[in-house]
């Protein structure tokens, strides 16, 4: 950010989020473990770039006496966003599994437990696995849309501002 700008750092993050989401969208039940790792890594890199850029740019845009309030507001909203995001993505996954196998009931929990899995028929294991994959695909599609919104927000940042060229004056506060 010091050498370039908030916008460029956040744009790198937004593009990384989109690439990570695209990788996760394209994986299937037979994909190698390498691909979910790559997709998750790209999303993690993107979140790191975006979170840092947005936090530092917000801190630089307010007076020195308001930085604590600005930082705590961002951190609070990040916690709220994490909670709401986990709930929404969990609901999307559950809806997808329920739509694919309405009678699934407790089969997902049993599939994930070694002792419970033994009580499922091979056909049911395949059906539940496919239902989870379909539900996760929907989650990844929504994550891709969120990544596009994040990139749009990154592109809305002023083009040349960075920690050394800030809009806020250092004497405030």
C-alpha positions, 0 to 999 in steps of 0.5 A: 500500500505504501508503494502503490495505493489502497485501491491497488492493494484492495483490487489485488485482494478482490481479484484473488477472491474472485479467482478463489471463488472460481476455483471452488465453483469448478470443483466437484466430488471427484476433484483432487484435494489440491483444488479446494486448497488452492481456492481456499488459499486464494480466498485467504490471500484476498481477504488479507489484502482487502481487510488490511486495505479497507482498515488502513484506508479508513484509519487514514481518512479520519482524524487522529482522535477518531481512529479508535472509533473508526477501527473499533467500528470496522472490527465490530462490523467484521464480527457481525459480518462473519456471524451473518455470513456463516449463518447465510452460507450455512442456510444455503448449504442446508437448503441445497441438501434439503432440496436435493434429498428432502428425506436426508434428515440426520444422514449428513451428520451420520455421514460425517461420523465414522460410526454413523457412516457404517449404518448408511447404505452405499447408495445413501452415502453417494446420494448424501455426498452428492447433495452436500456437493450441490449445496456447497456449489451454491455456497461458492456461487454466492461467495463469488457474487460477494467477491465481485461486490468486494472488487467493485468496492475496491475499485471505488477507492480513490486512485492514488491515496496510500498511507503516505498520501492520505486525505485526512490531515494529521493535525486533527484530533 
